[in-house]
Amino acid sequence: MEKKAGQNTEYVVIKANEDGVNVIGLTRGSDTRFHHSEKLDQGEVMIAQFTEHTSAIKIRGNAKIMTSYGEITSGKE
């Protein structure tokens, strides 16, 4: 697969440790807005990527987040 100039190939893996984990994508630009949301149940995994439209990902609830930089747990451990 050819990498386009400016294309980000970083992925974030989110694994829900409880039911009802919210994953929210936030837009780029002068106004940051919600543009996508998902609700994960315990054990479900989502693989997300930052894109030309997504500048941030907000995770609400207890989840394990894995990136190329390491792992972190959101919510109560």
C-alpha positions in Angstrom: 0.0 0.0 0.0 1.4 3.4 -1.0 1.5 6.1 1.7 0.1 9.4 0.6 1.8 12.6 1.6 0.5 13.8 5.0 -1.5 10.6 5.5 -1.3 9.3 9.1 -1.0 5.6 9.5 -1.1 5.6 13.3 -3.8 3.3 14.8 -5.3 3.3 18.3 -6.8 0.1 19.7 -9.5 0.5 22.3 -10.7 -2.5 24.3 -13.7 -2.0 26.6 -13.3 -3.3 30.2 -17.0 -2.7 30.9 -20.3 -2.3 29.1 -21.1 1.2 27.8 -17.6 2.6 27.0 -18.1 5.7 24.7 -15.6 6.4 22.0 -16.1 9.9 20.4 -14.2 11.3 17.4 -13.6 15.0 17.4 -13.1 17.1 14.2 -10.2 19.3 13.1 -10.4 23.0 12.3 -11.2 26.2 14.1 -14.3 24.7 15.7 -13.7 21.3 17.4 -17.0 19.3 17.2 -18.1 15.7 17.8 -18.4 13.9 14.4 -18.7 10.3 15.3 -19.4 8.1 18.4 -19.5 4.5 19.2 -20.6 2.6 22.3 -18.6 -0.6 23.2 -19.6 -3.4 25.5 -17.2 -5.4 27.7 -14.6 -7.2 25.6 -15.4 -5.4 22.4 -12.4 -3.9 20.5 -12.3 -0.9 18.2 -9.4 0.1 16.0 -9.4 3.8 15.2 -7.2 6.1 13.1 -6.5 9.8 13.1 -7.5 11.2 9.7 -7.9 14.5 7.9 -11.2 14.8 9.7 -10.4 13.4 13.1 -7.9 15.3 15.3 -8.8 13.7 18.7 -10.5 10.7 20.2 -12.3 11.0 23.5 -12.9 7.8 25.5 -15.4 7.7 28.4 -15.5 4.6 30.6 -13.1 1.8 31.6 -11.1 0.8 28.6 -7.6 -0.3 27.7 -6.0 2.0 25.0 -3.1 0.7 23.0 -0.9 2.8 20.7 2.6 2.6 19.3 3.6 4.8 22.2 2.4 2.4 24.9 -0.8 1.4 26.8 -3.0 3.3 29.2 -6.3 2.5 31.0 -9.1 5.0 31.0 -11.7 5.3 33.8 -11.5 3.5 37.1 -9.0 0.6 37.3 
